[in-house]
Amino acid sequence: MDHHHHQQQHHHHHQYDGGENDYMPQEDDWDRDMLLDPAWEKQQRKTFTAWCNSHLRKAGTQIDNIEEDFRDGLKLMLLLEVISGERLAKPERGKMRVHKISNVNKALDFIASKGVKLVSIGAEEIVDGNAKMTLGMIWTIILRFAIQDISVEETSAKEGLLLWCQRKTAPYKNVNIQNFHISWKDGLGFCALIHRHRPELIDYGKLRKDDPMTNLNTAFDVAEKYLDIPKMLDAEDIVGTARPDEKAIMTYVSSFYHAFSGAQKAETAANRICKVLAVNQENEQLMEDYEKLASDLLEWIRRTIPWLENRVPENTMQAMQQKLEDFRDYRRLHKPPKVQEKCQLEINFNTLQTKLRLSNRPAFMPSEGKMVSDISNAWGGLEGAEKGYEEWLLNEIRRLERLDHLAEKFRQKAAIHEAWTDGKEEMLQDKDFETATLSEIKALLKKHEAFESDLAAHQDRVEQIAAIAQELNELEYYDSPSVNARCQRICDQWDSLGVLTQKRSEALQRTEKLLETIDQLYLEFAKRAAPFNNWMEGAMEDLQDTFIVHTIEEIQGLSTAHEQFKATLPEADKERQAILGIHNEIAKIVQTYHVNMAGTNPYTTINPQEINAKWDKVRQLVPQRDQALVEEHARQQNNERLRRQFANQANVIGPWIQTKMEEIGRISIEMHGTLEDQLTHLRQYEKSIVNYKPKIDQLEGDHQLIQEALIFDNKHTNYTMEHIRVGWEQLLTTIARTINEIENQILTRDAKGISQDQMNEFRASFNHFDRKRTGMMDAEDFRACLISMGYNMGEAEFSRIMSIVDPNRLGLITFQAFIDFMSRETADTDTADQVVASFKVLAGDKNYILADELRRELPPDQAEYCIARMTPYSGPDTVPGALDYMSFSTALYGESDL
């Protein structure tokens, strides 16, 4: 049935004049739907019925059959009243067709009054129960009351609802809403909408795109149970239709929008409140800032004014200049920012008032005393105080400058004078002349004369200083008291210097005379004391002279000379007393005139105490010399006896040691019998050597007697004790070392399985190439030996071998090292590998071993030794606590395992 034909049939139509209105595109024109899919009609009937009931239940009723229950127009009018919240005209209660048509028309008129252009929908078709028309009308109502007013970001109605769905499902990767039909088939769109607003209602993560039935039913059940949205769709219908009915879906989705948009409204309301509050907070902050700035500025002005009004002058230029400097800082640094602040304050005040006016708030009233005018008044006070301050400062500075000049002049002159007089009084009172020599006194006199003329020259300055002080007093200088005190000190000191100069002059002259007398006596004392002192020193030297004598005749010669010397002593004593007499005369003068004779005789260093001391020493040495000569005689006889005693023993012991050394050397080189035979032989030697020890000890005893007697030569023997000791120690070392070598050879032989014949062969080779017969080969001997055994090697190979046999780089190869090397060259076991294999067994074939396995398999000491030294195992199959036994085993053998 086409559009025009339909129009002709029904004359009472609400006309639809073509074109598109805001919310219903032309494609939704009902006439074209008449021929459409019956599945859609089924979906619409279910959905629209449920939608109508969701509103009618608020009026306590419902419909069961959409085309039957609206025929009398009563429930239709009721539905519109519930949805719009408005009253419609009173319905007609009659049962006749005309009453029904009238009621339906009242409903259609109400719909039209809401700006809806109804398309080909007449009251008669509704009354007649035309299903398509009825569904069309209900769809028109849904569009107008549930969808038209939707508005999302500049779009409205259907596009608005679609955009809302897209916005809300944006975070869900598996939801993509492009329309109101196939985009919803898998049910995830509905679930996402619920989850986005009420995440606790759906476990979204558990939903699967390939299970639409579950998804749809989940959404429908949850919406009905928790969101009060009745089931308007059937999951089977949606899944079973290639393209679900758009109107049914839109109707159902709009219910979600209305259910959730309550939350949206609350958010908008909150935003509005926040905006208002933000304006208020900002204004309050500006008010606070103004109050704070005003308080600070007024406080600064209050502090600054008294400073500018203070006109009390300072006493010094420096302080006044500091005041000027402070004032300039104030003008240059401190005041400009405050000018800026004052200006800023006025600007802020005006800005604030403007903002308040614009946002309908009352004007700002600053607190008491902080009005803009209060600040201007305070500022005026500040500027007033500032006036004239700088001028007053400059005048005061000029006045101080004049005074300062005089005071400075006084200070300079006083300082120069004080610097000159400093230490002069101490100098004049110095008693240096009491300890001075005659020549020093003469120098002091000359120096003092110079000082006297210097003193006279300073008289002038003292008078100038007094005159300046007087002038400062007259000008009332603030510091006059200290100037006067200083001036007084200078004058008093000047008088004192004059008195002291006179006194020193007299003392120096008196001392000079006394010292000249003493000087004469000193000279005479020196002339006689010197030769006498020399004689005494010679005598002491002779008397203490050591002597080495070997015969009694020599001692008798010494005794005769000593007797002749004793005869000259009385004459010497007379000369001594004469010399001391001169000294006593000097002492008498010193005592009488109180000259301090700290100075000594300039002509000699010899003094009476020294002369007496030496004389006493000579007297004391004479009998000592007598005694020494007697004792020496006896000692000579005893020494000879000791020499012979030592020599007799040493001449036997020395050769015995020598013989033993040679015999031991032969045993180890000549190789008679097996190694065990050699060892037995050597141990017998060791025993006989140990038994010889008492003879050495006895000789040590005799040697000690000789040393205590201080005998250093012995013509009866060529052996010294040191020779014997060194020989004895060498003998002990050699026997011990030789035994140890043989024991090591036995160890080596047994470990390497070397036969006695091989051993003898090694020894024969070694002895043959030990060309210097030292029991060692040097590097060249060893190279020759290797070549003789068929080694063909370059320098590098030889160096490698040397590093094995001579690890300490001494350039020598011992027999032991030689055997080790030779037996290594012949043996073929690889010991480190065996140890690795053993560990592998303990580790149960793993490439690493655990600490617990080591503790279980080895004795505690060895286990802990291994654990402490094994490094962590780092192979791909490692586990926590794995230890590396391979590198540990290699390390056990170190470099020697080549």
MOMO-V667762 format. One record per helix or strand of 3 or more residues. SS is the DSSP state (a for helix, b for strand). FROM is the first residue (numbers start at 0). LEN is the number of residues. If there is no record, write none. Layout:
BEGIN
<<SS;FROM;LEN> <SS;FROM;LEN>>
END
This chain:
BEGIN
<<a;2;7> <a;25;3> <a;29;4> <a;37;22> <a;65;4> <a;73;11> <a;96;17> <a;122;5> <a;130;17> <a;156;13> <a;181;3> <a;187;10> <a;198;3> <a;203;3> <a;211;15> <a;234;6> <a;245;64> <a;316;42> <a;371;15> <a;388;33> <a;423;6> <a;431;4> <a;437;20> <a;458;16> <a;479;65> <a;551;15> <a;568;25> <a;607;63> <a;674;17> <a;692;16> <a;720;32> <a;755;14> <b;775;3> <a;778;10> <a;794;11> <b;811;3> <a;814;12> <a;830;12> <a;850;7> <a;859;10> <b;881;3> <a;884;12>>
END
